[in-house]
């Protein structure tokens, strides 16, 4: 018999659009764990899609933290009672979920639910972006959008890897958020070209697109890499192609997280790495809002309106 649970469901006819409704918990596949969800976090991409593109009845949600209620039938993954962090391609915002065992990781006791909930999409994106640079010890790494959900974690992970990290922000009041890891290497400017004088860079992590991507492609050292995964400024760009290829052996890598998780490494492996970094104090997610999940509609609107810079974590009660 199917079990009824509460979940966040898109309802375009409702003023809030994101509503709590009763839905059926689907049967578990042999490799699925059943998780009682205790916390979720919001990402701009999923929220924007849910509010503007999703059809009625859609079940959004990527990031979750919770307790394993049923281990996977095939014996893989964490055991019953284990506290875990994980991600789904959709439907994570619910009281209970089924998730592939390879998509979750056990959490150290020292890592809080709120900290862990910020890690799946933002943390894994930062981790996979930095891995495109290989060994970062002593290398110059530039992160634009450095106070964003991904950027803030990328700056910390790059510093932990021994990189010489430069963070780009647009307003002076944002400097304090990343100066601990960048020191005096914070570039404050509306245009990423202001970072040119500190280059060239071994790796540039770009979440902005538009003029920032155009600038990044001409600031690489020979054999350097620009990883591009966001278009918060603009979905198109133009760049000086001659200046790009004359740098020698440089690369532009387009990163989509779900491709990385299918073809490079499952989510659970990267999440275990990130959780250990939080436990060791080398990774500190910036959580701006903690609230009950019943507030999801209002907080989603604030996120889209860019009313806060850090992550929003909602506790499932």
CORCORRA-V140729 format. One record per residue. RES is the residue in three letters. PSI is psi in whole degrees, 0 to 359 (none if undefined). OMEGA is omega in whole degrees, -180 to 180 (999 if undefined). Layout:
BEGIN
RES;PSI;OMEGA
RES;PSI;OMEGA
END
This chain:
BEGIN
UNK;134;180
UNK;143;180
UNK;134;179
UNK;133;179
UNK;165;172
UNK;142;-180
UNK;160;174
UNK;126;-177
UNK;139;177
UNK;127;177
UNK;94;-177
UNK;338;-180
UNK;346;-179
UNK;146;-178
UNK;329;-180
UNK;336;-178
UNK;319;176
UNK;113;-174
UNK;155;173
UNK;124;-180
UNK;161;174
UNK;131;178
UNK;169;177
UNK;135;172
UNK;120;-176
UNK;161;176
UNK;153;180
UNK;137;169
UNK;167;-174
UNK;332;-180
UNK;11;-178
UNK;143;166
UNK;152;175
UNK;125;-174
UNK;129;168
UNK;112;-171
UNK;134;178
UNK;337;-180
UNK;150;176
UNK;163;171
UNK;161;-175
UNK;138;174
UNK;143;-174
UNK;319;-177
UNK;312;-178
UNK;324;180
UNK;315;179
UNK;317;180
UNK;318;-178
UNK;322;-177
UNK;335;-172
UNK;339;-172
UNK;335;-172
UNK;149;177
UNK;165;179
UNK;136;179
UNK;355;179
UNK;148;-178
UNK;92;-179
UNK;173;173
UNK;126;179
UNK;306;-170
UNK;138;176
UNK;157;171
UNK;146;178
UNK;192;-179
UNK;137;177
UNK;117;175
UNK;326;177
UNK;126;176
UNK;164;179
UNK;139;-179
UNK;332;-178
UNK;4;176
UNK;0;180
UNK;157;173
UNK;183;-177
UNK;158;-179
UNK;169;180
UNK;137;179
UNK;353;180
UNK;135;174
UNK;131;-172
UNK;160;168
UNK;146;-179
UNK;182;178
UNK;152;175
UNK;162;175
UNK;342;175
UNK;155;172
UNK;15;-177
UNK;342;-178
UNK;81;-177
UNK;164;179
UNK;320;179
UNK;146;-180
UNK;160;167
UNK;135;-179
UNK;142;175
UNK;139;-176
UNK;333;180
UNK;354;-178
UNK;5;-180
UNK;159;176
UNK;142;177
UNK;145;-177
UNK;136;170
UNK;150;-178
UNK;330;-176
UNK;348;-178
UNK;122;-178
UNK;162;176
UNK;318;-178
UNK;315;178
UNK;313;-177
UNK;324;-176
UNK;339;180
UNK;348;-166
UNK;325;-168
UNK;289;-175
UNK;310;-177
UNK;312;-177
UNK;317;180
UNK;324;176
UNK;314;178
UNK;316;-178
UNK;312;-179
UNK;327;177
UNK;314;-178
UNK;329;179
UNK;339;176
UNK;343;178
UNK;356;-179
UNK;219;179
UNK;121;-176
UNK;357;-177
UNK;119;178
UNK;3;-178
UNK;151;175
UNK;124;179
UNK;130;178
UNK;128;178
UNK;117;173
UNK;165;-173
UNK;41;-167
UNK;349;177
UNK;3;177
UNK;176;-177
UNK;316;178
UNK;314;-175
UNK;318;-178
UNK;322;177
UNK;324;179
UNK;319;178
UNK;315;-178
UNK;318;-179
UNK;322;178
UNK;319;178
UNK;319;179
UNK;333;179
UNK;0;176
UNK;13;-180
UNK;159;170
UNK;100;-166
UNK;131;173
UNK;129;179
UNK;133;179
UNK;126;175
UNK;163;-175
UNK;344;-177
UNK;145;-176
UNK;327;-178
UNK;350;179
UNK;349;-175
UNK;318;-175
UNK;334;-177
UNK;336;-176
UNK;359;-176
UNK;335;179
UNK;327;-177
UNK;336;-179
UNK;342;-176
UNK;232;180
UNK;14;-179
UNK;33;175
UNK;124;-179
UNK;116;-179
UNK;110;-178
UNK;155;176
UNK;336;-176
UNK;129;-179
UNK;341;179
UNK;341;177
UNK;341;179
UNK;359;-176
UNK;319;-174
UNK;339;179
UNK;353;-178
UNK;192;2
UNK;167;-173
UNK;144;175
UNK;322;-177
UNK;134;174
UNK;129;-180
UNK;113;-172
UNK;120;176
UNK;8;-172
UNK;319;-176
UNK;197;177
UNK;228;-177
UNK;332;179
UNK;316;178
UNK;319;178
UNK;316;180
UNK;317;-176
UNK;323;-176
UNK;348;179
UNK;12;-177
UNK;20;-178
UNK;147;172
UNK;165;178
UNK;134;-178
UNK;15;177
UNK;170;-175
UNK;137;169
UNK;123;177
UNK;123;-174
UNK;128;-178
UNK;9;-179
UNK;157;-177
UNK;46;-177
UNK;334;177
UNK;310;-177
UNK;148;-180
UNK;354;179
UNK;160;179
UNK;157;169
UNK;149;-179
UNK;163;179
UNK;99;-174
UNK;325;178
UNK;316;179
UNK;329;180
UNK;304;-173
UNK;338;179
UNK;349;175
UNK;334;173
UNK;108;173
UNK;15;-177
UNK;157;-176
UNK;147;168
UNK;121;-178
UNK;120;176
UNK;120;-174
UNK;122;169
UNK;120;-171
UNK;317;-176
UNK;332;172
UNK;315;180
UNK;320;-177
UNK;333;178
UNK;323;-169
UNK;346;-177
UNK;306;-176
UNK;133;179
UNK;156;-174
UNK;322;-176
UNK;325;-178
UNK;313;178
UNK;323;180
UNK;326;176
UNK;320;177
UNK;312;-178
UNK;318;180
UNK;321;177
UNK;324;178
UNK;322;176
UNK;316;180
UNK;322;-179
UNK;354;179
UNK;10;-180
UNK;353;178
UNK;119;-177
UNK;98;179
UNK;142;178
UNK;105;-178
UNK;116;-178
UNK;324;-173
UNK;134;166
UNK;131;-175
UNK;166;174
UNK;154;-176
UNK;345;175
UNK;344;179
UNK;12;-170
UNK;323;-177
UNK;314;-178
UNK;322;-179
UNK;326;176
UNK;318;178
UNK;320;179
UNK;323;178
UNK;313;-180
UNK;326;179
UNK;1;-180
UNK;44;179
UNK;352;177
UNK;156;-172
UNK;325;-175
UNK;195;-178
UNK;151;173
UNK;125;179
UNK;131;180
UNK;134;-179
UNK;131;-176
UNK;118;-175
UNK;none;999
END
